[in-house]
Amino acid sequence: MPTLGVLAIQGDFAEHREVLDKLGVESAEIRLPHQLDEVDGLIIPGGESTTIVQLIDIYDFRDTLTQKVAEGLPIWGTCAGMIVISKRLTDHRPSPLGLMDIEVSRNAFGSQVHSFEADLEMGDISGPAFRGVFIRAPVVNKVGEGVRVLAQVSDGRPVAVRQDKMLATSFHPELTDDTRVHELFVRMVEGSA
Ligand code: GLN
């Protein structure tokens, strides 16, 4: 059984851990780079990407994370986490980690008052549509060659993408009762998805 790390420097890491608890999956809050040695995968939660990146650099995570992911550590970014792991942003800030070959735009659907929910047909999970909760959500503008689009909003813009052992979602599966995206990431960590 794998242990999943949840980056716990800002944002809704507690909600991710609650879902993992519900699935009976061990998890650990990651606050310092050396703690990454003890986990089999990492979730970067939603929150404020500028703050998360600032703290990643203050706590010296950037090089360790880049190296670990290059060595095959599975990683999943939700909302702000998607922004953090992207290769490029159309925005000036923050400076993303450049892990996943996607170009992302922040706040692509407007501000907090334009938050919405949408039923998404999503690849790599089975069953009915997944109810996506979008809160000041980013969108993927461009994907590199190795990136698969798993879900799009109705205008066709990608909101869930996967590249090898990296997953990114614009929406917040940790804020719903539906555990299927967490289960997908657990399978990715186990090497069975
Ligand atoms: N808009 C936020 C950002 O740019 C992300 C919002 C979220 O994670 N819900 O970082």
Residues whose N, C-alpha, C, O or C-beta is under 5 A from the ligand:
A	BS01	LIG	G46 G47 E48 S49 T50 T78 C79 A80 R106 N107 I135 R136
